[in-house]
Amino acid sequence: MNAQWLQSALDPKGPKAEAFAHLNWMLIVTVSVIYLAVIATLFYVLRRASRRPVAFDRDSAVEERERVRGMTRWVAIAVAATVVVLIAFVFVDVSTARTITRVGGVNPLRVDVVGHQWWWEVKYPDPDPHNYIETANEIHVPVGRAVLIKMTSGDVIHSFWAPNLDGKKDLIPGHETITWFRADTAGVYRGQCAEFCGHQHAHMAFLIVAEPRPQFERWLQTQRTAAQTPTDSLAQAGERVFLSGTCAMCHAVSGTSAGSNVGPDLTHFASRRTIAAGTLRNDAGNLASWILDPQAIKPGTKMPGNEVDPRSLNALLAYLGSLK
Ligand code: CUA
């Protein structure tokens, strides 16, 4: 996978992830200081204890009382410091919660995400049904606008996690959950399922593509169009292979007779950067391997292997490559 798509909660690209990173660093610094203070105190008392004479006589009873009083004072100071630190963190916690709530904004872009073993169905609802679009494993968002994601699952519990932009949120079968974020810097950010969901949990990634508004609008317009009918003969042959073979039993390509929603919608398949939910880069070689033997790449995936002769495979690759 491309190094530029590495994910990191310590490299925030939006206000929500920034608030989490801030809280994280505060906790790390505070507990580090406390840890160092505790260890230093431990060494100090060990050194002091080793120097004190072991035997006590009656004359030192007064000294002993003094010593206990001194210890009690230090314990009281430590308890008070602990309470102060805990109360301070309650305030920091509440202020972080207020910050992330505000990120939701007034007019967020709504995106619906459905988790599947092991891929992400992504939908952009619109009051006008002609504008409704569906894609997979790649979520495009405009920079600077809040995004509200409504989520559910088609099978087991998954967790949506794009650490550069947002915290984790579970996708639960038969139940709707929401999360929201805003990307302030354009870029491609990797996300990952963060709840063990079976064999290929580790191969359930997605990309969030944050683009300047005009570029996002162009993407949206393109996605709203039906698939282009191929013009060259190889891609036309590929379309016939696609529609008459097993592909169309699970996948949809709008504008054709393929309308199944078992697997990802492929209407604008060639516009996506990865295949198999972030597992492979979307190029002809990887696609050929995936079509022939997906079980070798993602054992347990719902997509079965396909016995396609080389000519049909070539045509199929040309057709899928034309679905821009
Ligand atoms: Cu889906 Cu882990």
Boltz pocket constraint, residues with backbone or C-beta under 6 A from the ligand:
constraints:
  - pocket:
      binder: B
      contacts: [[A, 115], [A, 116], [A, 118], [A, 157], [A, 158], [A, 159], [A, 193], [A, 194], [A, 195], [A, 196], [A, 197], [A, 198], [A, 200], [A, 201], [A, 202], [A, 204]]
      max_distance: 6.0
